[in-house]
Amino acid sequence: MTTAGQLVFSGILIGSIYALMSIGLTLIFGVLRVVNFAHGEFLMIAMYAAWAMTRFLGLNAYVAAVAIVPAMFLFGMLVHRLIINPALDKPHLVVVFATMGLSILIQNVALMLLSADLRDVPPLIRGRSWTFGPLYAKPELVIGFGVAVACTLALRWMLQATYLGKAIRATVQDGEAAMLMGVPVPRIFMITFAGGSALVGLAACMMMPLFSVFPTVGLNFVLIAFVIVVLGGMGSIEGALLGGICIGVVQSMSSYYIAPAFGQMFFFILFLLVMIFRPSGLLGQKGTANLGIND
């Protein structure tokens, strides 16, 4: 029982880290209804930035988030202005191919400039774990869990209680009607895309003490992010957190009781089962992005 409890506990913590990198993706899809296939490369850029600030400036990866999060917000604004916005009124495949092309471009530029070497940063507390009764965990995982939950609650509050949140919900519900009522829909799209990119930057700073970074690291995580977004419900922020936790627990349990190499296989099986029996996802609503518009 102690082993199973530890596995579940560890799965919840690592799953929350996965969820944190997926919240930005689900927010972008919920509002713009586009899938950013360069999401993993945004994560890779932010992880390299966290590594560089730790390596050359001596900053803690978490302190580096103070600079990286707004920098990723500005980067998201730039990508939206140059690539996403011109493609929004075109067939859906145009956005798909545009973001896939951006993904390949960023990967190869990183490979040319930084080589394929793995880079990492030292852990927050070397060789020490935090204990919670009979359970234990790395401090970085506990901090990441707290940040993921805080981000989920903060986004939910923002969507429900602020003018920006109400404008986002109105845009999701009926973009044309929202524009007629004075909501600057193109600006809402830009802010949402940039905000999702900023959340990726925050996730990268939480992940950097736990994972190494290299030019194709985004491919490893973007598949997990897509599974989490669909599993939790496309556009559901709480669903992304729940989906991430489910993936983390399944991966932790299957890696221990069967083999680490089969970890991804089992959460893809879970993904397929949810798609068969609940296509809208665990917390998704049929036909709408669940950003609180029906509350």
Buried (B, 14 or more C-beta within 10 A) or exposed (E): EEEEEBBBBBBBBBBBBBBBBBBBBBBBBBBBBBBBBBBBBBBBBBBBBBBBBBEEEEBBBBBBBEBBBEBBBEBBBEBBEEBBBEBBEEEEEBBBEBBBEBBEEBBEEBEEEBEEEEBBBEBBEEEEEEEEEEBEBBBBBBBBBEBBBEBBEEBBEBBEEEEBBBBBBBBBBEBEEBBEEEBEBEEBBBBBBBBBBBBBBBBBBBBBBBBEBBBBBBEBBBBBBBBBBBBBBBBBBBBBBBBBBBBBBBBBBBBBEEEEEBBBEBBBEBBEEBEEEBEBBBBBBEEBBBBBBEE
